[in-house]
Amino acid sequence: MKVFDTAIIGLGPTGATLANLLAMQGLSVLVLERESQIYNLPRAVHFDDEIMRVFQNIGIADELLPLVRVNPGMKFVDSDNNLLLDWPRPQEITPQGWNASYRLHQPDLERLLRKRLESYDNVLVKTGGRVASIDQTGTSVELLAHSVSTDTSEKYRAQYVIGCDGANSQTRTIIQSELDDYGFQERWLVIDLILKKPRPDLGDHSIQFCLPDRPMTYCRGPGKRRRWEITLMDSEDEKYVTKPDHIWSLLRPWITSDEAELERRAVYTFKSQVAREWRRGRIFLAGDAAHVTPPFLGQGMCIGIRDAFNLAWKLGSVINQEADSSLLESYEDERSSHARAYVKMAIKIGKIIHSVKSNNVLTDVSEHQTASGELRSIAPKLGSSSLTATQPDSNTNVEGRPAPQFRIQPGNRLLDDVSGYRHVIISDTRPVGLKDGVFWINPRRQSEASSLLEDLEIAAAWIRPDRYMGAATKSMPELYKRLPKFLKTNEEYGDYNETSIS
Ligand SMILES: Cc1cc2nc3c(=O)[nH]c(=O)nc-3n(C[C@H](O)[C@H](O)[C@H](O)COP(=O)(O)OP(=O)(O)OC[C@H]3O[C@@H](n4cnc5c(N)ncnc54)[C@H](O)[C@@H]3O)c2cc1C
């Protein structure tokens, strides 16, 4: 039986992103998806600049751009429409090379990710079969997928398996990972409308209506799409609340059935849970399988896509025998606490939406407010791992955070488009170019790289394939000490001209 390098269970946004990133590295990828169609109930409407950069790396950003909308931000208002809190998003391009915040229609993204996957010969996607069992030995993992339509089962084998099988992950159950529950649990009705006529008065901002009895959210989607999310009372019956008449009665203050068509609706129980273990041997969890969050930050899918970006290059390095398998330990070490930071922040936002009457409504988020009281997006650091151990001489503030994406000359092209999905080292010891799988940038010949080093008060930097800053140091010898063993194979790395900014 063929042994695939990797098998992914679930072709949602996490699985599809991961499959692309693994395929780009030449690995053989099997994807097993239970459903035969893309999930079509209302879900993600937002992603950020860091995530657009992942899509840039995968090669779908150009096709995605016309389908999304730059988001101006979110406003929190009380029942009299007084502004309680403003969360504006910068309209200019951020250091990541993209806009800070985008509105999307999740199925559009999933279609593009799947289309891109079709361009790889090394990917096999099997839909319509549910993975029923997963068994691992010391060297591989065996999977059994059952097709409901044909009532047949097929066996597959892979070196590594990644459960991207969503919130009710069977993979998580199989690896016996418990869930840490942060206590938020609420039922919300989510409604997607398509405008029949223009309604510019609804505005382009998202609005959190912090109504004590029934908090609601309005989101302006791309094109004619508009979203309302409405809290449900315990007593409210799901069948009743999803009836069109009831929905239009709830929406009456804003919009009527003459002005919009009801596209889709669903009732969700928003939860806040993170898996205690993200890995057992050769089996990993990623995306909603590893964490679920209330959607108030618009980050649930984004967290999963960060998981995929973090894990993909590590699996590639280990399977291609560039790094030893201990590298894989850094996945959970880095991602778990990072994901938890977003879940905790989403809960704080949820409290604001509910506790409008309280004087302390904003205390919980005060550390994330600017001097003028505006909310800032959080940017947590990766958890501590064998890769993120810092040295006294480095700029610890930027290490473990997304590295800025500058432009490379000639051609004025974005860094990632030139370097490809690989490690980048900025140092004045080499000309720009690819050497031993690492893309080198010489700041003396690249003015934007030079400005970056100057701004960060460093002389050398290692940017990982997931575009997180691996090390930011005062000198190349310091950087050399910080590089993981698998990047130090070439003796010439020691042949540098030491330059130090003190
Ligand atoms: C109302 C709402 C609003 C949201 N808004 C946002 C937002 O604005 N921004 C954001 O970033 N996130 C948002 N999210 C969260 C986002 O939609 C999810 O985090 C995201 O879809 C998770 O992706 P995933 O690939 O991890 O899991 P899923 O999308 O759930 O995919 C899992 C896949 O695994 C398959 N599967 C399951 N079990 C098996 C099995 N045994 N065998 C084979 N296949 C299997 C399923 O069929 C499914 O296709 C929102 C969610 C909701 C509900």
The ligand as a Tripos MOL2 file, in Angstrom:
@<TRIPOS>MOLECULE
LIG
   53    58     1     0     0
SMALL
NO_CHARGES

@<TRIPOS>ATOM
      1 C1        -21.1330   32.3500   12.8170 C.3       1 LIG1
      2 C2        -19.6630   32.1760   12.6440 C.ar      1 LIG1
      3 C3        -18.8990   33.2460   12.2790 C.ar      1 LIG1
      4 C4        -17.5230   33.0990   12.1180 C.ar      1 LIG1
      5 N1        -16.7920   34.1800   11.7520 N.ar      1 LIG1
      6 C5        -15.4670   34.0420   11.5870 C.ar      1 LIG1
      7 C6        -14.6980   35.1320   11.1030 C.ar      1 LIG1
      8 O1        -15.2220   36.2030   10.7880 O.2       1 LIG1
      9 N2        -13.3610   34.9580   10.9580 N.ar      1 LIG1
     10 C7        -12.7530   33.7810   11.2570 C.ar      1 LIG1
     11 O2        -11.5240   33.7060   11.1260 O.2       1 LIG1
     12 N3        -13.4690   32.7120   11.6840 N.ar      1 LIG1
     13 C8        -14.8030   32.8130   11.8330 C.ar      1 LIG1
     14 N4        -15.5440   31.7320   12.1980 N.ar      1 LIG1
     15 C9        -14.8710   30.4380   12.4570 C.3       1 LIG1
     16 C10       -14.5610   29.6610   11.1850 C.3       1 LIG1
     17 O3        -15.6920   29.5180   10.3720 O.3       1 LIG1
     18 C11       -14.0090   28.3060   11.5870 C.3       1 LIG1
     19 O4        -13.0010   28.5180   12.5460 O.3       1 LIG1
     20 C12       -13.4100   27.5570   10.4030 C.3       1 LIG1
     21 O5        -14.3800   27.1900    9.4770 O.3       1 LIG1
     22 C13       -12.7000   26.2890   10.9070 C.3       1 LIG1
     23 O6        -12.0650   25.6910    9.8330 O.3       1 LIG1
     24 P1        -11.5370   24.1950    9.9540 P.3       1 LIG1
     25 O7        -11.0400   23.8610    8.5970 O.co2     1 LIG1
     26 O8        -10.6380   24.0770   11.1040 O.co2     1 LIG1
     27 O9        -12.8370   23.3410   10.3060 O.3       1 LIG1
     28 P2        -14.1610   23.1430    9.4080 P.3       1 LIG1
     29 O10       -14.3920   24.2930    8.5090 O.co2     1 LIG1
     30 O11       -15.2450   22.7820   10.3600 O.co2     1 LIG1
     31 O12       -13.8110   21.8970    8.4880 O.3       1 LIG1
     32 C14       -13.7080   20.6000    9.0260 C.3       1 LIG1
     33 C15       -13.9250   19.6290    7.8820 C.3       1 LIG1
     34 O13       -13.6760   18.2970    8.3350 O.3       1 LIG1
     35 C16       -14.6370   17.4270    7.7700 C.3       1 LIG1
     36 N5        -14.7320   16.2530    8.6470 N.ar      1 LIG1
     37 C17       -15.1830   16.1960    9.9210 C.ar      1 LIG1
     38 N6        -15.0700   14.9500   10.4080 N.ar      1 LIG1
     39 C18       -14.5400   14.1800    9.4130 C.ar      1 LIG1
     40 C19       -14.1900   12.8100    9.3150 C.ar      1 LIG1
     41 N7        -14.3530   11.9520   10.3360 N.pl3     1 LIG1
     42 N8        -13.6850   12.3560    8.1400 N.ar      1 LIG1
     43 C20       -13.4890   13.1990    7.0900 C.ar      1 LIG1
     44 N9        -13.8090   14.5270    7.1500 N.ar      1 LIG1
     45 C21       -14.3220   15.0060    8.2970 C.ar      1 LIG1
     46 C22       -15.9040   18.2740    7.7360 C.3       1 LIG1
     47 O14       -16.8350   17.7790    6.7890 O.3       1 LIG1
     48 C23       -15.3440   19.6400    7.3650 C.3       1 LIG1
     49 O15       -15.3390   19.8490    5.9680 O.3       1 LIG1
     50 C24       -16.9190   31.8450   12.3550 C.ar      1 LIG1
     51 C25       -17.6990   30.7410   12.7190 C.ar      1 LIG1
     52 C26       -19.0650   30.9010   12.8520 C.ar      1 LIG1
     53 C27       -19.8800   29.7080   13.2170 C.3       1 LIG1
@<TRIPOS>BOND
     1     1     2 1
     2     2     3 ar
     3     2    52 ar
     4     3     4 ar
     5     4     5 ar
     6     4    50 ar
     7     5     6 ar
     8     6     7 ar
     9     6    13 1
    10     7     8 2
    11     7     9 ar
    12     9    10 ar
    13    10    11 2
    14    10    12 ar
    15    12    13 ar
    16    13    14 ar
    17    14    15 1
    18    14    50 ar
    19    15    16 1
    20    16    17 1
    21    16    18 1
    22    18    19 1
    23    18    20 1
    24    20    21 1
    25    20    22 1
    26    22    23 1
    27    23    24 1
    28    24    25 2
    29    24    26 1
    30    24    27 1
    31    27    28 1
    32    28    29 2
    33    28    30 1
    34    28    31 1
    35    31    32 1
    36    32    33 1
    37    33    34 1
    38    33    48 1
    39    34    35 1
    40    35    36 1
    41    35    46 1
    42    36    37 ar
    43    36    45 ar
    44    37    38 ar
    45    38    39 ar
    46    39    40 ar
    47    39    45 ar
    48    40    41 1
    49    40    42 ar
    50    42    43 ar
    51    43    44 ar
    52    44    45 ar
    53    46    47 1
    54    46    48 1
    55    48    49 1
    56    50    51 ar
    57    51    52 ar
    58    52    53 1
@<TRIPOS>SUBSTRUCTURE
     1 LIG1         1 GROUP 0 **** ****
